[in-house]
Protein backbone atom coordinates (compact mmCIF):
# COMPACT_ATOMS: atom_id res chain seq x y z
CA UNK A 1 0.00 0.00 0.00
CA UNK A 2 1.14 3.53 -0.67
CA UNK A 3 0.51 6.47 1.65
CA UNK A 4 -1.64 9.53 0.91
CA UNK A 5 -0.40 13.05 1.61
CA UNK A 6 -2.35 13.12 4.91
CA UNK A 7 -0.59 9.94 6.10
CA UNK A 8 -3.55 7.60 5.57
CA UNK A 9 -3.44 4.61 3.25
CA UNK A 10 -3.95 5.74 -0.34
CA UNK A 11 -6.16 3.97 -2.85
CA UNK A 12 -2.93 2.91 -4.52
CA UNK A 13 -0.68 -0.10 -4.43
CA UNK A 14 2.51 -1.62 -5.71
CA UNK A 15 2.92 -5.34 -6.26
CA UNK A 16 5.85 -7.50 -7.38
CA UNK A 17 6.05 -11.05 -8.69
CA UNK A 18 9.11 -13.21 -9.26
CA UNK A 19 8.80 -14.77 -12.73
CA UNK A 20 9.91 -18.25 -13.74
CA UNK A 21 13.02 -16.90 -15.44
CA UNK A 22 14.13 -15.13 -12.25
CA UNK A 23 13.13 -11.65 -13.40
CA UNK A 24 10.59 -9.49 -11.57
CA UNK A 25 7.28 -8.06 -12.80
CA UNK A 26 6.20 -4.97 -10.85
CA UNK A 27 3.02 -2.94 -11.12
CA UNK A 28 1.87 0.31 -9.53
CA UNK A 29 -1.77 1.38 -9.58
CA UNK A 30 -3.34 4.56 -8.22
CA UNK A 31 -7.15 4.50 -8.16
CA UNK A 32 -7.53 7.75 -6.25
CA UNK A 33 -8.14 11.26 -7.55
CA UNK A 34 -5.00 12.46 -5.76
CA UNK A 35 -1.36 12.01 -6.78
CA UNK A 36 0.62 9.81 -4.40
CA UNK A 37 4.27 10.11 -3.37
CA UNK A 38 6.20 7.23 -4.94
CA UNK A 39 9.65 7.41 -3.36
CA UNK A 40 11.01 4.06 -4.55
CA UNK A 41 9.90 3.11 -8.09
CA UNK A 42 10.83 -0.45 -9.10
CA UNK A 43 13.89 -1.20 -11.18
CA UNK A 44 13.37 -2.44 -14.70
CA UNK A 45 11.99 -1.36 -18.03
CA UNK A 46 8.51 0.15 -18.28
CA UNK A 47 6.45 -2.19 -20.44
CA UNK A 48 3.07 -0.50 -20.02
CA UNK A 49 1.80 2.83 -18.76
CA UNK A 50 -1.51 4.60 -18.78
CA UNK A 51 -2.17 7.40 -19.27
CA UNK A 52 0.69 8.05 -21.70
CA UNK A 53 3.91 9.53 -20.32
CA UNK A 54 3.17 8.57 -16.71
CA UNK A 55 6.76 7.32 -16.39
CA UNK A 56 7.98 10.93 -16.40
CA UNK A 57 6.04 11.63 -13.21
CA UNK A 58 7.09 8.30 -11.72
CA UNK A 59 10.72 9.26 -12.41
CA UNK A 60 9.96 12.41 -10.37
CA UNK A 61 8.79 10.11 -7.51
CA UNK A 62 5.04 10.71 -7.99
CA UNK A 63 2.36 8.19 -8.99
CA UNK A 64 -0.35 10.33 -10.63
CA UNK A 65 -4.06 9.88 -10.01
CA UNK A 66 -5.77 7.12 -12.00
CA UNK A 67 -2.44 5.78 -13.29
CA UNK A 68 -1.06 2.29 -13.93
CA UNK A 69 2.55 1.38 -14.68
CA UNK A 70 4.19 -2.03 -15.20
CA UNK A 71 7.91 -2.83 -15.18
CA UNK A 72 9.93 -5.97 -15.93
CA UNK A 73 13.50 -6.41 -14.78
CA UNK A 74 16.10 -7.99 -17.05
CA UNK A 75 16.28 -7.99 -20.81
CA UNK A 76 13.05 -7.04 -22.53
CA UNK A 77 13.31 -6.83 -26.29
CA UNK A 78 12.11 -3.70 -28.04
CA UNK A 79 9.95 -5.95 -30.22
CA UNK A 80 8.09 -7.24 -27.17
CA UNK A 81 7.49 -3.74 -25.87
CA UNK A 82 6.41 -2.28 -29.20
CA UNK A 83 4.41 -5.32 -30.33
CA UNK A 84 0.71 -4.70 -30.73
CA UNK A 85 -1.25 -7.91 -31.22
CA UNK A 86 -4.15 -5.98 -32.78
CA UNK A 87 -1.93 -4.73 -35.60
CA UNK A 88 -0.30 -8.13 -36.15
CA UNK A 89 -3.74 -9.74 -36.32
CA UNK A 90 -4.94 -7.21 -38.91
CA UNK A 91 -1.84 -7.77 -41.03
CA UNK A 92 -2.37 -11.54 -40.97
CA UNK A 93 -5.96 -11.14 -42.20
CA UNK A 94 -4.80 -9.05 -45.15
CA UNK A 95 -1.96 -11.40 -46.15
C-alpha positions as CSV (number, residue, x, y, z in Angstrom):
1,X,0.0,0.0,0.0
2,X,1.1,3.5,-0.7
3,X,0.5,6.5,1.6
4,X,-1.6,9.5,0.9
5,X,-0.4,13.1,1.6
6,X,-2.4,13.1,4.9
7,X,-0.6,9.9,6.1
8,X,-3.5,7.6,5.6
9,X,-3.4,4.6,3.3
10,X,-4.0,5.7,-0.3
11,X,-6.2,4.0,-2.8
12,X,-2.9,2.9,-4.5
13,X,-0.7,-0.1,-4.4
14,X,2.5,-1.6,-5.7
15,X,2.9,-5.3,-6.3
16,X,5.8,-7.5,-7.4
17,X,6.0,-11.1,-8.7
18,X,9.1,-13.2,-9.3
19,X,8.8,-14.8,-12.7
20,X,9.9,-18.3,-13.7
21,X,13.0,-16.9,-15.4
22,X,14.1,-15.1,-12.2
23,X,13.1,-11.6,-13.4
24,X,10.6,-9.5,-11.6
25,X,7.3,-8.1,-12.8
26,X,6.2,-5.0,-10.9
27,X,3.0,-2.9,-11.1
28,X,1.9,0.3,-9.5
29,X,-1.8,1.4,-9.6
30,X,-3.3,4.6,-8.2
31,X,-7.2,4.5,-8.2
32,X,-7.5,7.8,-6.2
33,X,-8.1,11.3,-7.5
34,X,-5.0,12.5,-5.8
35,X,-1.4,12.0,-6.8
36,X,0.6,9.8,-4.4
37,X,4.3,10.1,-3.4
38,X,6.2,7.2,-4.9
39,X,9.6,7.4,-3.4
40,X,11.0,4.1,-4.6
41,X,9.9,3.1,-8.1
42,X,10.8,-0.5,-9.1
43,X,13.9,-1.2,-11.2
44,X,13.4,-2.4,-14.7
45,X,12.0,-1.4,-18.0
46,X,8.5,0.2,-18.3
47,X,6.5,-2.2,-20.4
48,X,3.1,-0.5,-20.0
49,X,1.8,2.8,-18.8
50,X,-1.5,4.6,-18.8
51,X,-2.2,7.4,-19.3
52,X,0.7,8.0,-21.7
53,X,3.9,9.5,-20.3
54,X,3.2,8.6,-16.7
55,X,6.8,7.3,-16.4
56,X,8.0,10.9,-16.4
57,X,6.0,11.6,-13.2
58,X,7.1,8.3,-11.7
59,X,10.7,9.3,-12.4
60,X,10.0,12.4,-10.4
61,X,8.8,10.1,-7.5
62,X,5.0,10.7,-8.0
63,X,2.4,8.2,-9.0
64,X,-0.4,10.3,-10.6
65,X,-4.1,9.9,-10.0
66,X,-5.8,7.1,-12.0
67,X,-2.4,5.8,-13.3
68,X,-1.1,2.3,-13.9
69,X,2.5,1.4,-14.7
70,X,4.2,-2.0,-15.2
71,X,7.9,-2.8,-15.2
72,X,9.9,-6.0,-15.9
73,X,13.5,-6.4,-14.8
74,X,16.1,-8.0,-17.0
75,X,16.3,-8.0,-20.8
76,X,13.0,-7.0,-22.5
77,X,13.3,-6.8,-26.3
78,X,12.1,-3.7,-28.0
79,X,10.0,-5.9,-30.2
80,X,8.1,-7.2,-27.2
81,X,7.5,-3.7,-25.9
82,X,6.4,-2.3,-29.2
83,X,4.4,-5.3,-30.3
84,X,0.7,-4.7,-30.7
85,X,-1.3,-7.9,-31.2
86,X,-4.2,-6.0,-32.8
87,X,-1.9,-4.7,-35.6
88,X,-0.3,-8.1,-36.2
89,X,-3.7,-9.7,-36.3
90,X,-4.9,-7.2,-38.9
91,X,-1.8,-7.8,-41.0
92,X,-2.4,-11.5,-41.0
93,X,-6.0,-11.1,-42.2
94,X,-4.8,-9.0,-45.2
95,X,-2.0,-11.4,-46.1
